[in-house]
């Protein structure tokens, strides 16, 4: 029986099928998510496919080349779209249509990998090149626009499709999927669902709203993926007030009774006529993607609280004080395992399946999709210099050739004004300020010049986690483990951090693990940052440095250790923590390779070790 189930119903395959629908959509008309995909915004609302034709030889220079459009109808509308070769020998190579030349009638395509010479060589060998062209990303109007005089597409009752987001509903399919009722075919209307924003609303049904109480830390999910509470409340109020054709309320005139009927039409205590139950369920199915109990009497989603009456008495005082079900949950599934239900069941169109014992079941899916903008990436954010106490101190020791004093702010440039001070190398604030004011003036300055994500400092989070702050090394030691790992005795450890090289712990350190191979120059980085100065102070004029000219007009800072401000004349000035500058080729955080797959298991003496071991998605999921 186990072999039968694994062979015919492997859970990994089912999960993959659901994931692909969420990511790229589907042409399955019975799926409730077929047009609500993540890539809908990127690939646009339409596509062209066909054989490519060129001038002989193909026109273009460098990485830019011209090709005849795959359509004669408004080819300029496809500017911004992606052209992807669909057959050998260029299959998978992609370019972007950057312009339409009205004089030649050709698209101009830029590709990082395909040149006009390569195209000419392929054509000379007798190949016919085929391609798929997607519309421009984020260029749509949002679902519901139909280019008519009224602009808004509507169903047979005049209700706008923009507010009826269940694509498996018959009226939706009949309008958008054309006469054949199948999405993704030539008779489809353009959905225009590639709108230019993402937010948990009815245009982005895949996205959930997850909020956290800043005082208690409690997590709430007011809007789960593929369900919109606000939209449901809107349509319920429309129906209660007789603004929805197709619901025959008959003798039910009381608004509260109508509301209860909308929440749970199958409730036997309401004794609604069967025809009215079906009318309500059909109406709700247009904007609610969770299966309706009227059509599936035995379905409760393993969540009886969802249907435990249309209202609830949460404090047990006999007074109804909240709604349940579609308007507030509790939702069906705890997708992320934090103890808070965060998703509903939706039908993604998978076929009915049979268990080894003969029982049949219908696979449903619950999805939690959250916006990660503003979240910390523990593989990219942060730097080892942020774990050093000197990073948070002003320059007060004369051990690196820089004048003493917290008020010294340095910039490059000679003395061109005759004031005996090198340009920019002045004190800010003036030295006649009261004691302590010079250092206080620097308190609002922050480290980093905006070079990259490593300058984002997660350190304050570790202060909260450890209950320490300031000069206390506890939080900095905890923060450092993210990068260098932890010296846990075998057989459990050492445990790898972001930078791997756990064998260094067995040596023992120092040196501690660092990005790339510790203590070695990265050839790729040297090649990318040609003429990058080993030490930015070499660019300073005397008496602060030799004034060595580089290709950089201002001090570069891959270490994220500098501060920049303006002097009294409005010129940029810089300062850095004492002795924290090291050769950027050796120790900068951008040496890490985030694309490579590494072994993050524990290591023992004599075993090979990975130079970098970024955290895996499974590990990061716990903190996202």
N, C-alpha and C positions, 0 to 999 in steps of 0.2 A: 504494500500500500504506500509506503514511503517513497519507493522508487517511482511509482505511478504518479504521485503528486509532484515530485521533483521534476519528472520528465515533462509533464503536461501543464504544470502550473508553477513554474519556479518564481518565487517572490521577487528575486532580483530582476527578472525580465519584466514583471508587472510594474515594479517601481520605475524601471527605465522607460517603459512606455508612457507612464504618467509624466515623468520628468520631461520627456521630449515634447509632450503636448504643452506643458507649462512654458518651456523655453522657446519652442519654434512654432507652436500651433498645430492644427490638424485640419484635414479635409473630411473628417468624420462628422456627418450632420447630426448624429445622436449625442455628440459630446457637448457638454455644457460649457466647455472652455475653449472651443476650437479657434475663436478669433481673439481671445484674451491672452495673448502670449507675450513674453518678455521681448522677443525679437521683432514684434510687430512694429515697434517704433523705429527699429534700425533698418529693416528691409522694405518698409513702405507697404502700400496697400495694393500694389499690382506688380506684375513682372512680365517681361518679354523673353522669349526663347526662340532661337533660330540660328541659321548659318551666317557667319560674318563674311562680308565682302570688303575689299580694300582697293585702293588704287595700286597700280603696278609701277614701281615698287611701293610698299606702304609708306605714306607720307608721315614725316615726323623726325624729331631729333632727340637724342638723349633718352629719357624715359617717357617722352610724350609722343603719342602717335594718333593718327586719324583713322576712323572706321566709319563705314556707311551705317546709318541708323537701322535698327531692326523694325522700325515703324515709320510710316509716312505721315501719320497723324500727330501733329504737334510734337515733333522729336525734341524740341527745346525743353519740354516739360520733364525730360528725363535727365537733365543736367543735375549733377549731385548724386546720381545713383551709382550703384556698383555694377561693373561688368565682370562676370566670372566665367572663365573658359570651362566648358563642360566636357571636353573630350581630349584624348591624348594628341600630341605630347604636352599640351599646356593645361591639362585638366587641373582645376583648383587654383590656378593663378588668377589674380584679381587686380583690377584697376578701377579708378573712379572717373566717371565722366565729368570733366571740369568745365566744358564749354561746348556750345554748338556754333559752328561756323556757317552762317547763312549764305556766304558766297560760294562755298564748296558743297554745302549740304551735308557735312560730316560732323560726327561727334569727335571731340578731342578728349583723349583718355590719358590719364597719368597713372603709371604703374611703377612700383618700386622694383619689380622683378622682370618685367617683360619689356623689351626694347623693340623698336621698328626692325632692327636687323634680325632679331630672333624670329619675329613674325615672318619676315621675308624668307628666311632660311626654311622655316617649317612649310610655308606655302610652296617653296621650290621643290620640296620633297614629295609634293602631291597630296598633302593633307588638306582636308576641309575642316575649318575651325568652327566650332559651335559654342554658343555662349548663352548665359542667362543674365538678364539685366533687371535689377531691382530699383524701385523708385527711391528718391532721396530720403534719408533718415529724418525723422522728426518734422516732416513736411506736410502732414495731414491736418485736417480740421478737427478730428475727433469723430468717433462713431456717431452716425445719425445725420450727417450732412449729405444731401443728394444733388447739389448743384441746380435745384429747381428754383422757381420763383419764390417759393416759401422757405427754401434752404433746409428745412427740417423734414426728414423722412418719417412717415407715420404708418401705423397699421390700419386695418380696415375700419377701426373705430375712431381714427384720428389721434391716437395716443402716440407720442413721439418715440421712435426707436432709441434715441439717445438715452431715454430713461427706462428702457425695457431691455436690460443687458443680457438676458438669457438667450444665447444664440441657437439653442436646440429647440426653442419654441417654434411651432409651425409657421406663425405669421412672420417671424424674423427670417426663417429660412426661405419662405416663399418670396420675400422681397429681395434679400441680399444674395441668395445663392442661385437665383435665376430659375428657369423653367425646369432644369434637371434636379433642383433641390440639393445639389452637391457643391460644397464650397471648393474653391480652388480650380474651377473650370472656366472656360472662356466666356460663358454667359453671365458670370457674376457681375454685380454692380460694385464699383469701387467703395470699399469700406471707409477709407480715409481714417483708419484707427491709429495711424502713426502720429499722434499729437506730440507737441513739443514740450511736454512736462510729465512728471511722474508724481502722483499723490494718491492716497487711498480713497479714490472716488469711483463713480460709475464708469469713467473712461479708463480706469486702470484697475480692473476687478481683481487682478492677481495680487495686488498689494494689500497687506494687512496694516492696521494701525496698532502698534504696541506702545503703551505708555507706562511710565514708572512713577510712582508717588515719590517725590524727592525726600519727603520726611520719613516715610516708613520703608521705602524700597519695594513695596508691593507692586506687582505687575498686573496690568489690566489690558484686555484686548477688546476695545469698544467696537472695532470694525475688523472682523477676520477676513482672510483672503476669500474672494468669490462670494462675499455677502456684504450688503450695504444696509446698515440699520437706518441711516437717515433717509435713504431712498425708500425703504419699506414703510417707514412712518409717513412719508409724503404720500405714497399711493394709498395707504390705509385711510388717511384723512380725505383724500379725493373720493374714495369709494363711499365713505361714511356720509359725505355731503352730496351724493348723487351726481358726481362728475365723471363717473366711469360707466360708459355704455356696456351692456352685456351682463350686468348684475341686476336681477329682478328681485328686489327686496320684499315685494309683496306687502304683507301687513306689518313687517318689522320697521318701525319708524324711530324707535329710541336709539340715539347715537351710541350709547354704551352697549346695547345689545348688538348693534351692527359691528362694533369694534371687537367684541368677544367672538362673533361669528367669523370675522376676518382672521383672528388669531388662531382659532381652532374650529374650522367648520365641521369636522367630523365628531366633535364632542357630543356624545349621546345626550347629555343633559340639556343641550340647546335644542334638540329635536328639529334640526333644520331639514326642509324637504331635500331629497337626494339631488334634484335638479339644481337647487341653490348651492349645495355643497360643491357640485361639479363646476358651476359658474365661478364660484370664489376660487377654487383650486386652479382652474385654468387661468384666471386673472393673476393670481399670485405667481404662477409658473413663469410668467413673462419677465419678472424681475427678481425672483428668488430661485437660486440654483440648487438648493437642497431639495431632495425628493419630497413630494407632497403626500401626506398621510392619506388623503382621500383616494389617491390612485394606488397607494401601496399601504394597505391597512395594517400589515404586520411589521412595518418599518418603524423603528424608534431610534435607530442609530446607536443602540446600546447606551442611550442617554435618556432615561425616562423623565429626568428633571426638565428636559427641554419641552416636554408635552404635559407637564404636571399642572394642567389648568392654564388658562391664559394669563392669570395673574398670580402673585404669591405674597404671602405674609412673611417677610424675612425675619421679623423680630418676635413673631408668635403672639402679638397682642390682639389678634382678631381683626386687624385693619389691613386691607390690601395696600401695599406700599411700593410695589414694583411689578413690572411686566416681565414675563419670561418668554422663551421661544425666540421668534424672529427679531424681537425688539431689544433683547438684552442677553440672550443665552439662558442658562449656561451652554457654551458651545460643546461640540461632540468629542473632540480629540485634543489631547495634549501633545502636540507635534514635537516640541523641543524638550520635553521631559522636565519642565520646571515646576510641575504641579498645578499649572494654570491651564485649563482647556482653552485652546486658541484657534481651533479650526472646525469647519463644518464638513459634512460628507457631501460630495458632489459626484454626479454620474459623468465620467469622462468617456463614455461610449464603449467600454470594453465589453466583450460578449459574455453571455451567461456561461458559467463553467460548472463542471461536475466533479464532485469529490469522489474518492475511491469507494465510499460506501453508497454511492448513487445519489446523494443529496446534491441539489443544484443551488448555485448562489450567483449573485451579481456583484462583481468587484466595484467598489466605490473608492474614492480617494479623498483624503483630507490634506490640504496644502497650507503651509505657512510660508509666506514670502514677505520679507521685511526689507525696508530700505536701509542699506548699510552706509549711506552718506553720513559723515560725521562720526563714524565708528573708528576705533583704533585698530590698526593692522599691526599685530605684534611681529610680523616679518619685515615690516618696512619702517614703522615709526619708532623713534627713539634712537639713542646713540650711547655708546659706552662713556663718552665724556660727561654725559648727564648723571652718571653714577659717582663722579668724583666731586668731593666737597669743594674743590677749588673752582668748579664751574659756577658756583653760586656766590663767589667772593669777588671783590674788586681787586685791582692790581695794587698791592701794597708792599711788595718786596722787590728789591732791585737785584734780581738774579738772572734776568734774561736780556739785559741791555736796554730795557725800557725804563725811563725815569720813574722814580717812586711817586706815590700819591694816588689816591682814588680819583682825583680830578683830571689826571692826564688822559686825554683822548687823542689818538694818533691818526694822521692821514698823510698820504704821500704828497710831494710837491716841494719845490724849492722856494727860496725867499725872493719873490719878484716884486715885493712892495717896499723893500728897504726898511722893514720894521724889525730886522734882526731875528725874526721868527720864521722858520720854514712854513710855507703856506699850509694852513690847516693844523699845524702842530702847536696849538695854543691850548691854554687851560680853559676848561668849561666845567663848572662856573668859575668866575674870577676868584683869585686867591684870597681876596679880602672878605670872603663870606665867613660867618661865625663857624666855629669848630663843629664838625659833624655835618654841616650843610652841603659840603662838596660831595661827600659820599651819598647823602640823601638824594642829591640830584640825579644819581644814577639808578635809583631804586625802580623807576618805571621803565627802564631799558630792559630789553629781552635779548637773549642770545639768539644768534642765527640771522643770516641775511636773506633767507628765502630761497636757499639753494635747492632744497628738496624735502621729502617727507621725514627724513631722519631728525629734522629740527623740531618736530612735534614731540613734546616731552610728556610721556605718561607718568613721570615721577610722582605728581600729586596723588594719583590713584593708589600708589603704594604707601603713601603717607596715611591715607584713609584706612587701607587694609591692615597696616601694622600699628596704627595708633601712635605713630611717631612723626616728627617733622624737624625742620631746621637742620642743625648740625648732628642730630642723632643719626648714627650710621645704620640703624636697623632698617629703615625704609630704603636706603640706597643699596644695602646688601641684597635685600629682596628684589629690588629692581634689576640689579646686575645679573641675577640668575636667569632672567629672560634671555640674556645675551650669551653668557659663558657657561650656563648650566650649573649643576650643583654636585659637590663632592660627597656623594652617597657611597658608602662602602659596597664592594661586590658581595653577593651576586646581583643586588638590586641596581647598583650604579657603577660608575658615575652616570648621572642623568644629563642628557644633552640639552644645551640651550640653542638659540638661533644659530650660533656660530660653530657648532659641532666641535671637532677636534678633542674628543673626550680623552684621548691618550695623554693630552697635556696634564690632565688631572692625575694620571697615574705616574707622572714624572717625579715629583709633583710640580705645580706652577710656583713662581712665574717662569715663563710668560703664561698668561691666561689666554683662552681662545679669543680670536678676533675674526673679523670678516675676511673671507678668502683664506689664504694660508698665512698664518700668523708670522709676521716679520718678513714676509716676502713681497716684492713688488708685483703687482698685477699687470702683465704685459698689455692686456686689452684695455685696462684703464689708462695706462700711459699713452697708448695710441689714441684713445678718445680725447684725453685732456692734454693735448700737445702744448708744450711751453707752460704747463701749470707749475707755478713756483713751489719749491719744496717748503719754503717758509715765507709767508706773506710779508714778514718784516724786511726781507731782502729788497722789497720795492720801496721802502721808506728812504727819504733823503737824510743825509747827516744832520744832526748827530744820532739819529735813530736807526739808521741802516745805510747800506752802501748805495742805495738808489738804483738797483739793477732793474732795467726795463724788461717787461714781459708783454705777452700778448693781451694781458688783462688790464683794463683801464682802472679798475678798483680792486682792492684786496679780495681774492676769491676765498671761499670758506666752505670746503666740503665737510669739515669737521663740525660745523655748526657751533663754533665757540666764540665767534666775534660778536660784538655789539656795534650798531651804527646809530649815529645821531647827527644833529646839525650844530655847528658852532654859532657864535654870536653873529657871524656874517653869512649864515645860511649854507655853509659848506659841509659836506659829509665828514664826520670824524668817527674813529673806530677805537675800540678797546677790546681786550681779551683777558681771560683768566690767566693767572700766573702759571707759566711752564706747561700749559695744556696743549700747546701746538705741537703736533708731531707730523712727520712727513706723510702727506695725504695719500701717497701711493701705497704706503705700508698699512695704514690703520683706518682709513675712512670707511664709513658704514655702507657705502655704495659698491663695495667690492663683492658683496654677497650676491650669489646667483639664485634668484627666486624661481627660475624655470626648471632647475634640475630636480630630479627625484632622488631623495637621499634615504638612507637607512637610519631611522631614529631609535633603534633598539639600543640597549645598553651595550657597552664594549668592554672587553677584557684585554689584558696585555698580550701583545702579539697578533691581535686581529687588525685588519684594515680599518681605517677610520675616515669618515667623510669630513671634508674641509668645512662645509656649511651644511646645516641641517634645518632648513626652514620648517616651521610648524605645519603640520598637515591640516587640511580642512576639517577632519574629524576632531583634531585637538582644538582648533580655533572655534568650532561650533559651541563649545562649552562657555566661551566668553562673549559670544555674539548674541 
